[in-house]
Amino acid sequence: MAILRDEWLDLARKVDWEFRYVDDRDVFPEELSGSPWLPRSAWKDWNESYRTSYREYVANQRAKDESVRSVRDALDKVRLVEGLDRGWLQLVKFHNGAFVLAEYAAVPSELRMARFGRDAAWRTMATLGALDEIRHTQVQLLVGHDLLRLDENFDWTHRAYHTNEWVMIAARHLFDDMFVAASAIDTAIQLNFVFETGFTNLQFMALAAMADKADHHAFEKALASIQTDESRHAQIGHPVLRTLIENGGKDRAQFLVDKMWWRCWRAFLATTGTAMEYLTPLRARDRSFKEFMQEWVVDQFVKNLEEFELDRPWFWDLFLEEIEFAHHSLQLGMYLYRTTLWFDEPVPDAAERQWLQSNYPHWEEVYGPMWDRFDRAWEAEGEAGTIAYALPALCNLCQLPTVFLRPGRNTACTLERDGRKYLFCSEPCRWIFEREPERFADHRSVVDRIVAGQAPGKLIDLHEWMGLGASDHKGKDLRRGLEPWRFVPVPKG
């Protein structure tokens, strides 16, 4: 007689045992399992909503992989790929470099939870999570490789994390903090609860919807396939957070949630926010980054906070204000320093400016004159007049330029510690640094390294140091230049 699934699943998921020759603290040391260290009894009710077996997992993943491959095979035609919007291709280059190998970096973090997580069901889910992250890496490497024939800079899908390019240093700084150099508990809250429950919706659902409207269906299918995995292993964070709060760890939980919310916000406004509203073709922009943030991130996050009776982060009002301005301010900086990027950046044309103004009521008043200045500089001086040559001011926490919140309201601040002066883009970044100075104080930004002689000060040499030595590797103005495939003349709307 067959045993029904519900009769054996919990037993299979919750396989655990008592240790006879060693103490639990020796098997699960606090440095790796996480703080506060709780007795085994505190974790006995750990449970997650996605209760699955390995056999079911493999069957589901195989079906998803076959679906991605079938779309890829059907649409892998030169004419279809070459017909993609040029700005959209820059967005894909940006996404691939910033996120694909971050998926692979998450593999050992999931495996750390699979070994040092305090409950057998947690360890089971984390084992499947590690397999997920390997799959995510492979699927996106495949899509990036397919596009190499169109643009050799798609090799940044694989090489970006192996360079000193400044955006990638910022990305590594975040992900090292979030999960590479974190305990099992800290990883579950920072990666699974904050990052994957909320923010990855932007990258793998909102961006997938835009990919559909941009006619890049292979990319759309890959992103949508990844998000179904994220929604499953993201649930690891909820029971870990609940156990922590129920056992006197609420203050620690609040700090981890607040800290990683701000850090994720900085990363996604820099990547997703700028890409969605300056590289996506207008036909694919049915919603603004602000609207996506409100519906798929903010609303979900507030519900999660209420579920666990946690407070909104103390910087919540600043965050809401930044949604209107911060990524637009950063976009100006990215355009100025485009030669230090591996993808091209545009000046928004008349139709795009109208769209931006309709979604952000202050956009034309605040940012229009600055983009007008770029147009005049192109006419008077050519490209040389539109590129920044001075060193930017970089935040010693998030590693991004200190250009927030908007012109006329800069939020940069400083801190002196042990004879060194640190610069931050905002009070929340300084607050995170002050809470964990031993974690961040020794890191040097790109500008710090130049000043200290650890990186070249000459721009051409700096490009080489960043991995952008070849002329075709450096970012350019998307709609201007000598290459015949670029738009000439500049569209005026």
N, C-alpha and C positions, 0 to 999 in steps of 0.2 A: 504493500500500500504506500503510495507516494505521500511524502510529508509536504504540507502546504507551505508556501513561501513565508507567510507570516509566522509560522511555527518555528522556523529555524533562523530567520534573518537576524534577529536581535542577538541570538546566541553567537552567530558567526561574527557579528560586528563588535561584540563586547568581550571577546576572548582576552582574558587577563589572568594573572596568577600572583600569588604571594611569593616573595623571595625569602629563602631559608638562610642563606649564607651572607647576605648583604642587606644593608638598610636601604629604604626607598631613596634616601638622600644621595646615596652613592650611585644608584642607577639613574636617578633623575636630578643631577646637581642643579642648584638654583641658577647658576650662571647660564645654563643652557635651557633649562625648563622654564625659568622665569620667576619674577618676583610679583607679589609675595609667594613664598613657597608654602603650599597648603597640603595638609595630609590627604592620603588617598581617599578617605571618606568624603571629602569635599567635592570630588570629581565624579562620584558614582552615578549621578543623575545626568551627566553630560549627554546631550542628544542633539541631533540636527534634523532639519525637515527633509532633506534629500537622503532617504535611507535606501541605499542601493548595494547590490552585490557586485563582485568583480566580473562575473559572467555577464550581467546586465550592462555593466559599464563598457566592456569590450564590444558588445553587440551594438550599443548606441554610438560609440565612437567610430566604429567601422562604417556605419550607415552615414554618419556626418562626413567622414573623409571621402566616401564614394560620391556624395552629393557635391562636394567642393570640386572634386576631380572631373565630374561630368560637366559642370558648368565651365570649368577651365578648358576642357577639351573642345566643347562646343563653340566657345567664343575666342579661342586662341588663333585668331586670324589677323594677319598683319594689318589689313585695312581697318579692322575694328580698333586695334590698339593705337594705330597712328591717328585715328579719328578722335581720340580722347582730348578733352580740353587741356591746353598747355599749363594753365594755372593748376588744374586738378593734378596733373602729373607731378608738379612741385609739392603739392600737399602730400601725395603718396610717398615721395622721397623723404619728406620731413617725418611723416609718421613712421616709416620703416626704420629710419635711422634712430629715432628717439625711443621706439618701443619694442622692436622685435627681439633684440638680444636682452632686453630687460626681462622678457618672458623666460629666457633661458637662465638668467641670474636668479629667477624665482624658484628654479628647480631645487637647489640645495636648501633653500629656506623651507620649502614644503617638506623636504626630507628630514630637516632638523625637527619639524613638528612630528613627522612620522616616527622618529626615534625618541624624542624627548617630550612629546605631548603626554599629558598625565592620564588620559583615558584611552582605552583601546579603540573606541569608535572614532575618537579624534584622530588617532594614529592611522586608522583605516582610511578616513576621508583625506588626510594629508598625503597618503601614498597615492591615491587616485589624483590628487591635486598636482603632484609632481609629474605624473604621466600627462596630465592636461597641459602643463607648461611646456613640456617637450613637444607636444603636438602643436601648440600655438606657435612655437618657434619655427617648426618645420613648415607649417602651412604658409606662414608669411614669408619665409625665406624663398619658398617656391614661387610665390607671386612676384616677389622682388626680382628673382632670377629671370622670370619670363620677360620682365621689362628692360633687362640689360641691353637687348638688341635695339631698343629705342633710345636709350640714354645710358652711357656707361656709369654715370653717377649713381645709378641704382645699386652699384656695388657697396654703397654706404649702408645698405640694408644689413650687411654683414660686418663691415669694417668700422662703422661709426664708434662703437664702444671701445675700439682699440686705438683711438686717436686722442689727441689733446685738444680737439675742437671745443670751444667754450660752452656751447649748448650741451655737449655730451659730458663735460665735466660736471655741469649742473645736474644732469640726469643721473650720473653715477653717484653724486653726492646724496641725492634724494633716495635712490633705491638702496644704496648701502645702508643708509640710516633706517629705512623702512623695514628691510627684511634680510639683507645680506649679513649685517652685523647686529642682529637682534635675537633675543631669546624666543622660545616657542610662544610664550604668552604675548610678548610685544609684537611678534609677527602676526599672530592671529587677530589682534585688535587693529594694528596699523595697516596691514596688507588686506586681510580678509574683511574686516568690518568697515573700515573707512574707505580704502582705495577701491576695493572690488565691489562692495555693496552699492556705492554711489557713483564714484567718478568714472569707472570704466564704462558706465552706460553712455557717457559722452563719446568715447572712442570707438566702442564696438556696436552701439545701437544707433545713436544719432548720426555718426559718420557713415554707418552702413546705409541708412536711409538716404543720405546725400549721395553716396556712391551709386545707388540705384538711379537717381535722377541725373547723375553725371554720366550714365551709361557704362560705368565700370563695374560690370556685374561679377566678374571673378573676384575683385577686391571686396565687393559687397558680401558675397557668399562666404568668403573667408572670415570677415569680421563677424558676421551673424553667427557663424559656426563657433567662433571663439566665445562669444558672449553666453551661449548656452552652457558652456563649461564654467565660466566665471560665476554665473548665478548659482551654480551648485556648490563649488568649493568656497565661495564667499560666505556661505552659511557657517563655516567653521568659527568665524569670529563671534557670532551671537551667543552661543552657549559658553564660550570662554569668558566673554565680557560679563555675562550673567553670573557665572561662578565667582568671578573676581569681586563683583559688587556685593554679592550675598555673603562674602567672607571678609568684609572689612577693607576691600581694596578699591573703594569708590573714588578716592582722591587720585590714586594712580591711574585708574581707568579714565577719569576726566582729563587728566593731563595728556595721556596718550592720544585720546580722541581729538582734543583741541590742537595739539601739536601737529598731528598728521593731517588734519583737515586743512590747516593753513598751508602746510608744505605741498599737499596735493593741489590746492587751489593755485598756488604759484606755478606749479608745473603745467597744469592744464590751461591756464590762461595764456601761457607762453606757447604751448603747442597747439592745442585744439582751438582755443579762442582766436588766435591770429590766423590759423589756417582756414577755419570755417568762414571767416568774414573777409579775407583778402586773397585767398587762393581758390576758393570754390566758385565755379561758374554761377552766374545769377539764376539760371534756370533750376539749379539744385538747392537754392537757398529759400526753402519754404518757411524756415524759422531762423531766428537769430540765435547766436551763442547765448545771449542773455535768457531767451525763452527756454532753450534746452536746459540751461543751468537751473532755472527756476523749477521746471516741471520734473526733470529726471534726476536732479541732484539735491537741490535745496529741500524740496517738499519731502523726498524720501528720507533725507538725513534728519529733518526735524521730527518725523514720525519715529525714527529709530531712537532719537534722544528721549522722546516722551515715553517710549516703551521701557527704557531702562532708567527713567527718572533722572537723567543727566541734564545739566544746564546747557544752554546754548553757549558756544565759546564767547569769551569776554570781548573778543574783537568783532563780534557779529555785525555791528553797524558799519564798521569799516569795510568788511567783506561785501556787504550789500551795496555800499557806495562804489566799491571797485568794479563790480559787475558792469557798471555803466561806462567805465573809463579805462581800466588798467590795461586791457589787452590792446586797445587802440594806441595808448601811449607806448607800449612796448613795440608795437608794429613799426612806429617811426624809427626806433632804435635799430630794429632788425634790418630795415631798409638801408639806413645809414651805414651799417656794418655788414652789409650783405656779402662782401668779399670774404668774410670769415664764416660763411655758411656753405653748405653743400647743395643748396637748392636756390632757385631764383626767387626774387621778390618783386612785386609790382607796385607802381603808383596807381591807386584806384582811378578808373576813368569816370566820366560824368554819370553814367547809369549806375555804377557801383556806389558813387558818392550819394546819389539820390536814395539808394536802398539803405545805406548806412544812416543817413539823416532820418529816414522814415522809422527806423528801429531804435535810434539813439538820438533823442531830440536835441542834444547839445553838440552833436558830432561836428556839424559844419561850422558852428561858431568856434569850437575849441580846436579842431584839427584841420579844417579846411584851409586856413591861411598857411599852415605848415606844408601841406602837400602842394599848394600853389607855389610856394617858394622853391620846391624841388623842380617843378615844371620850368620856372624861370631860370633856375641854375642850369638845367639841361640846355636850354636855348642859348644861354650866354657863355657857358664854360664847357658844356658836354659832360661826360660821365665824371671827370675829375672833380667837378664842382658839387657833386651829389654824394660823395663818399666821405666818411669821417676818418680822420687820421690821428686824432688825439686819443689817449687811453680813456675808456669809459670808466665810470665808477661802478664797481661790482659789489654786490652784497656778500658779506662774509658768512652768511648762512645759506641762502638759496642759490647763490652764485650768479644771479641775474642782474642786469643793469638796474641802478637805483633810479628808475624813471617813473615810479608810481607816486601818486595816484593819477595826477593829470598836470599839465602845465598850470602853474599858479598855485598848485596844492601838492607839493612834493612831500612825501612821508619819510624821507631818509633821516636816519639818526645814527649816533655813534656811541661807542663804549670804550673806555680805557681799562685794560687789565694786564697786569704783570709787565708793564712797560710797553705794551703794544696797543695801538689805537685800531679799533675795528669799526667798519662801516656796515650799516644795514639799510635795506630798502624800506623797512617799516618797523614799527614797534613790535608786532608779533614775531618777526624774525629775530629781533634782539631778545625778546622774552624767551624764545626757545633756546637761544644760545646761552643766556644767563642761567637757565634751569639745568643745562648739561654742558658746562664749559669744557669739561675734560673730554667730551666727545667731539667737540668742534674747534677748540682753540688753536690746535696745531695746523689746521688745514689752511693752505694759501690759495687765494683766487688766482686766476690768470694774471690779473694786474699785479698782485702781490709778487708773483713769480718773475714778472718782467722787471719790477723795481728791484728785486733782490738779485737779478742777474741769472735767474734759473730758467728764463725763457728769453728769446731774442726781442729786442725793442724795435728793430726795423721791420716794417710791415711785410715786406717780401719774405724775410726770414721767418717771421711769425706765421705766415701762411704755411710755410714748409713744416714748421714745428707742429702745427695743427693738423697736418695731413692733407693740406690743400695746395700742395706745391704745383701741380699741373694747372695750366691756365683754364682748362675746361672744368676743373673741379670746383672752382670758386663760384659763389653765387653772383648773379648779374641782375640787371634790371630785366624783368620778364618781357617787357614790350619794346625794349630798345636794344640796340647793339648791331654788330656787323654780321652776325650769323644770318643766313638767308631764311631760316625757318622762323625767325622772330617776327613779330608784328611790326611792319614799317608802312606808313608812318605811325606815330602814337595815336591810338584811337581817342577821339575827343568827345564821343557820344553824339 
